Amino acid sequence: MRAVVVGAGIGGLAAALSLRRAGVEVTLVEQTARFTEVGAGIQLAPNATRELRRLDVLDAVAAQAARPAHVSFHTWSDGSEICRYALGREAEEEFGAPYLVVHRADLHSALAAAVPSESVRLNTTVVAIGQDDDHAQVMTATGERLTADLVVAADGIRSAARQWLFGEDEAAFSGTVAYRALLPSHEVKDLGLPPLAAWLGPDRHFVHYWVRRGELLNVVAVFSTRELAQESWTARAEPGEQLHEFADWDPRVLSVLERAGQVFRYGIHTRTPLERWNLGRVTLLGDSAHAMVPFQAQGAAQAILDAAVLGDVLTGATPTDVPDALDRYVRRRLAGATSMQARSARAGSEFHLPDGPEAEARNARMAAHATEHRFLPQAAVWRANAVDDQRKR
């Protein structure tokens, strides 16, 4: 069995590892000439780290991660705590896998190191994907044709493969823009910041947590807007722009934003849910299938779960079985990923409620839930095992 995976992001690398574990020969193609340190922090809940353990990369990821003991929510104006939930050892004991916060580059590096270099083709741009009854083909910009039994398109939110399969369909602007920055721990240690926190305010929220073993503070400051914003990991904010957007917020928030050096600005985009991700011997995976706003910290996790199930349905399969196996993969993953897209969007609306009765009612609901439950409301999805539980159905 041979597969071509298009895109060497987190989803593509996880897919390559999962397919190799299933006995599939994998060629991973990536248009960039080399892997670079892009992005910033990322949260990995137990549903994701459980699958990283299955792929034998959890130890490498955990060695570079931080393990917050709890997550807390705060009001925007004075920083008063709305509620908090347990993470750390309590969550690991309850769900059988840790809750980690990492630099995206550290997760990417751990996955990339586990894929044999001879299976990776960098500086390779895919210009078309085709198929017939027996094979799928990837055509490159140099005119080369790579033939396999299946093609996995993990080419991200701006997926060309998605359009080749299902027609014109652009990423949609979510109406939210994020500033992101990384600050050395010594620059903010005097602020007494909680280990992982979200501050909620009108049309805005602010998230911070430690990454790289606590050496860096990852900061994400999100605001709502009607003005279309560029989807880019490398676009820089104007100097001081973030301070204007978060004026009058709690002094600790403003101190962090003021001390941030290089601040990036990116428009958050999503993809419209699809009724199917696959066609014949070709399937989508990760953001190309279900890009979502990051307000439940599940975007990367959902891509990792895709990879786990894809490897499972292809274990023991023959080339003839591929179309049916991809149908099973989509049946097992589409509903859960689509539900998480919607849940993430609702969370963003809840975070950004205006001051007054709506925000007060939200805060009361959050505090009441935290009184009765140790773990976040979304923790229900952390318990599910993407492979073993669904295999029993």
C-alpha positions in Angstrom: 0.0 0.0 0.0 1.4 3.4 -1.0 0.1 6.9 0.0 1.1 10.4 -0.9 0.4 13.0 1.9 0.3 16.6 0.7 1.4 19.1 3.3 3.8 18.6 6.2 2.1 20.6 8.9 0.9 19.0 12.1 -1.9 17.1 10.4 0.2 15.9 7.5 3.1 14.7 9.7 0.7 12.9 12.1 -1.0 11.3 9.1 2.3 10.1 7.7 3.3 8.6 11.0 -0.2 7.0 11.5 -0.1 5.5 8.0 3.4 4.2 8.4 2.3 2.5 11.6 -0.5 0.9 9.6 2.1 -0.6 7.2 1.6 2.0 4.4 4.5 3.3 2.4 4.3 7.1 2.6 5.7 9.9 0.5 5.2 13.3 2.2 5.4 16.3 0.0 5.8 19.9 1.2 6.1 23.1 -0.8 8.5 24.9 1.5 12.2 24.3 1.1 12.8 23.6 4.8 10.9 23.3 8.1 10.9 26.6 10.0 9.8 27.7 13.4 6.4 29.3 12.6 3.4 29.9 14.9 3.4 30.2 18.6 1.7 28.3 21.4 -0.7 25.4 21.1 -2.7 23.5 23.7 -2.9 19.7 23.5 -5.7 18.2 25.5 -5.7 14.5 26.5 -7.6 13.4 23.4 -4.6 14.6 21.4 -1.8 13.5 23.7 -3.3 10.0 23.9 -2.8 9.7 20.1 0.7 11.2 20.3 1.5 8.5 22.7 0.2 5.9 20.2 2.5 7.5 17.6 5.5 7.2 20.0 6.1 11.0 20.0 4.5 12.0 23.3 7.7 11.8 25.3 9.5 14.1 22.9 6.7 16.6 22.9 6.2 16.5 26.7 10.0 17.2 27.2 9.5 20.6 25.6 6.1 21.4 27.1 4.6 23.0 30.2 1.9 21.3 32.3 -0.4 23.9 33.8 -2.0 22.8 37.1 -5.2 24.6 36.3 -7.0 27.0 33.8 -8.7 30.1 35.1 -11.1 32.6 33.6 -11.1 36.3 34.5 -13.0 39.5 34.0 -11.4 41.9 31.6 -11.5 45.1 33.7 -10.0 44.1 37.0 -8.8 40.5 36.5 -11.1 39.0 39.1 -11.4 35.3 38.8 -14.7 34.0 37.4 -13.8 30.3 37.9 -11.0 27.8 37.5 -10.7 24.1 36.5 -8.2 21.5 37.3 -5.6 20.3 34.8 -2.1 19.0 35.6 -1.9 15.7 37.5 -5.6 15.6 38.2 -6.5 15.7 34.5 -3.9 13.1 33.6 -5.1 10.7 36.2 -8.7 11.2 35.1 -8.3 11.0 31.3 -5.2 8.8 31.1 -3.1 11.3 29.1 -1.6 14.8 30.0 -2.8 18.2 29.1 0.2 20.0 27.6 0.9 23.5 26.3 3.7 23.7 23.8 5.3 25.9 21.2 3.9 24.8 17.9 7.4 24.5 16.5 8.3 22.0 19.2 5.3 19.8 18.4 6.1 20.0 14.7 9.8 19.2 15.3 8.9 16.1 17.3 6.6 14.8 14.6 9.0 15.6 11.8 11.9 13.9 13.6 9.8 10.7 13.7 9.2 10.6 9.9 12.2 9.1 8.0 13.9 11.8 5.9 13.8 9.6 2.8 9.9 9.7 3.0 9.9 13.6 2.9 10.1 15.7 -0.3 10.5 19.4 0.5 10.4 22.2 -2.1 7.7 20.2 -4.0 4.6 22.1 -5.1 1.6 20.1 -6.0 -0.4 21.6 -8.9 -3.1 18.9 -9.4 -4.5 15.7 -8.0 -6.0 13.1 -10.2 -7.3 9.5 -9.9 -8.7 6.5 -11.7 -10.3 3.3 -10.5 -6.9 1.8 -9.4 -4.6 4.7 -8.4 -4.4 8.3 -7.4 -1.8 10.7 -8.8 -0.2 13.9 -7.6 1.2 16.2 -10.2 4.1 18.6 -9.2 5.1 22.0 -10.6 8.1 20.3 -12.3 5.9 18.0 -14.3 6.5 14.9 -12.2 3.6 12.5 -11.5 3.6 10.6 -8.2 1.3 7.6 -8.2 -0.1 5.9 -5.1 -3.1 3.9 -3.9 -4.4 7.0 -2.0 -3.7 10.7 -1.6 -4.2 12.5 1.7 -4.6 16.3 1.3 -3.4 17.9 4.5 -2.7 21.2 2.7 -4.1 23.5 5.3 -6.8 26.2 5.5 -6.1 27.5 2.0 -6.3 24.0 0.6 -6.1 23.8 -3.2 -7.0 20.1 -3.0 -10.4 20.9 -1.5 -11.2 23.0 -4.5 -10.0 20.4 -6.9 -12.2 17.8 -5.2 -15.4 19.8 -4.4 -15.2 23.1 -6.4 -14.7 26.7 -5.6 -14.7 27.2 -1.9 -12.7 29.9 -0.1 -11.8 30.2 3.5 -14.2 32.4 5.4 -13.2 35.3 7.6 -14.5 34.6 11.1 -14.9 38.3 12.1 -12.1 38.0 14.6 -8.5 39.0 14.6 -5.7 37.9 16.9 -2.5 39.4 18.1 0.1 36.9 19.1 3.5 37.3 20.8 6.0 35.3 22.8 7.7 36.9 25.9 10.7 35.5 27.8 9.6 34.5 31.3 12.0 36.9 33.0 10.2 39.9 31.4 6.8 39.1 33.0 7.7 37.2 36.2 6.8 40.1 38.3 3.2 40.1 37.2 2.1 37.0 39.1 0.2 35.6 36.1 -1.8 32.4 36.4 -0.3 29.4 34.5 -3.1 29.3 31.8 -5.8 31.9 31.7 -8.5 33.5 29.6 -9.7 37.1 30.3 -13.1 37.8 28.8 -14.5 41.2 27.8 -16.8 43.0 25.3 -15.8 42.0 21.8 -12.4 40.8 23.0 -10.6 38.1 25.0 -7.0 37.6 26.0 -5.3 34.2 26.6 -1.8 33.4 28.0 0.1 30.4 29.0 3.7 29.2 29.4 5.4 27.1 26.7 8.9 25.6 26.2 9.2 24.3 29.7 8.0 27.6 31.1 10.7 29.7 29.4 8.3 31.7 27.2 4.9 33.2 27.8 2.6 32.7 24.8 0.0 35.5 24.4 -3.0 35.6 22.1 -5.3 38.7 22.2 -8.4 38.4 20.1 -10.9 41.1 19.0 -14.0 41.2 16.9 -14.2 43.4 13.8 -16.1 43.7 10.5 -13.0 44.7 8.6 -11.5 41.8 6.6 -8.1 40.8 8.0 -5.3 38.8 6.3 -4.8 35.2 7.3 -1.1 35.1 7.9 1.4 33.7 10.4 4.0 36.4 9.6 2.1 39.7 9.2 3.3 42.1 11.9 1.1 44.5 13.9 1.8 48.2 13.9 3.7 49.3 16.9 1.4 49.8 19.9 -1.6 48.7 17.9 -2.5 46.0 20.5 -2.5 48.5 23.3 -5.1 50.7 21.6 -7.4 47.7 21.0 -7.1 46.6 24.7 -7.1 50.0 26.3 -8.6 50.1 29.9 -8.1 46.4 30.4 -6.7 45.0 33.6 -3.2 46.4 34.2 -1.6 43.0 34.0 -3.0 42.5 30.5 -1.8 45.9 29.4 1.7 45.2 31.0 2.0 42.0 29.0 1.0 43.7 25.8 3.2 46.7 26.4 6.3 44.5 27.1 5.7 42.3 24.0 8.4 43.0 21.4 7.5 41.5 18.1 3.7 41.3 17.8 2.0 39.4 14.9 -1.5 40.1 13.7 -3.7 37.6 11.8 -7.2 37.3 10.7 -8.8 34.1 12.0 -10.5 32.1 9.1 -12.6 29.0 9.0 -13.9 26.5 6.4 -17.6 25.8 5.8 -18.4 22.3 7.0 -18.6 19.7 4.2 -20.9 16.8 3.9 -18.0 14.6 2.9 -14.2 14.9 2.8 -13.3 12.1 0.4 -13.8 11.3 -3.2 -12.6 7.9 -4.5 -9.0 7.5 -3.4 -8.4 11.0 -2.2 -9.3 12.5 1.1 -8.9 15.7 3.1 -7.5 15.9 6.6 -7.1 18.6 9.3 -7.7 22.2 8.4 -8.3 21.5 4.8 -11.4 19.6 5.9 -12.5 21.5 9.1 -10.5 24.6 9.9 -12.1 26.2 13.0 -11.7 29.2 15.3 -9.3 28.3 18.1 -11.6 29.1 21.0 -11.8 25.5 22.3 -8.1 24.8 21.7 -9.0 21.8 19.5 -7.8 22.6 16.0 -4.6 20.7 16.1 -6.1 18.0 18.2 -8.8 17.3 15.6 -6.2 16.9 12.9 -4.3 14.5 15.1 -7.5 12.5 15.6 -8.1 12.5 11.9 -4.7 11.0 11.4 -5.3 8.3 14.1 -8.5 7.1 12.5 -7.1 7.2 9.0 -4.3 4.9 10.0 -6.8 2.6 11.8 -9.1 2.2 8.8 -6.2 1.4 6.5 -4.6 -1.2 8.8 -4.7 -4.5 7.0 -6.4 -2.9 3.9 -5.5 -3.7 0.3 -5.3 -1.2 -2.5 -8.8 -2.3 -3.7 -10.2 -1.5 -0.2 -9.1 2.1 -0.2 -12.3 3.9 -1.3 -14.4 2.0 1.3 -11.7 2.6 4.0 -11.8 6.3 3.3 -15.6 6.3 3.6 -15.2 4.7 7.0 -12.6 7.3 8.0 -15.0 10.1 7.1 -18.0 8.5 8.8 -16.0 8.2 12.0 -14.6 11.7 12.0 -16.8 14.1 10.2 -19.6 14.5 12.8 -17.1 15.0 15.7 -15.0 17.6 13.9 -18.0 19.4 12.6 -19.5 19.6 16.1 -16.2 21.0 17.4 -16.2 23.7 14.7 -19.7 24.8 15.9 -18.7 24.5 19.6 -15.6 26.7 19.0 -17.6 29.3 17.2 -20.2 29.4 20.1 -17.4 29.8 22.6 -16.1 32.9 20.8 -19.5 34.5 21.0 -19.8 33.7 24.7 -16.3 35.1 25.4 -17.2 38.4 23.7 -20.5 39.3 25.4 -21.0 42.9 26.3 -20.9 44.1 29.9 -24.2 43.9 31.7 -26.8 41.2 32.2 -25.5 38.8 29.4 -22.0 38.8 30.7 -23.1 38.5 34.3 -25.3 35.5 33.4 -22.4 33.9 31.6 -20.1 34.4 34.5 -22.7 32.9 36.9 -23.1 29.9 34.6 -19.3 29.3 34.4 -18.9 29.7 38.2 -21.8 27.3 38.9 -20.4 24.7 36.5 -16.9 24.9 38.1 -18.4 24.4 41.5 -19.9 21.1 40.4 -17.2 19.9 38.1 -13.4 19.6 38.3 -12.9 19.9 34.6 -13.8 22.2 31.7 -17.2 21.6 30.0 -15.4 20.5 26.8 -13.5 17.8 28.8 -16.2 15.3 27.8 -14.4 15.0 24.4 -11.1 14.3 26.1 -12.3 11.0 27.4 -13.2 9.5 24.0 -10.5 7.3 22.4 -10.6 8.1 18.7 -9.5 4.7 17.6 -10.5 2.0 20.2 -13.9 3.5 21.2 -15.1 4.0 17.6 -13.8 0.6 16.5 -16.3 -1.0 18.8 -19.3 0.8 17.3 
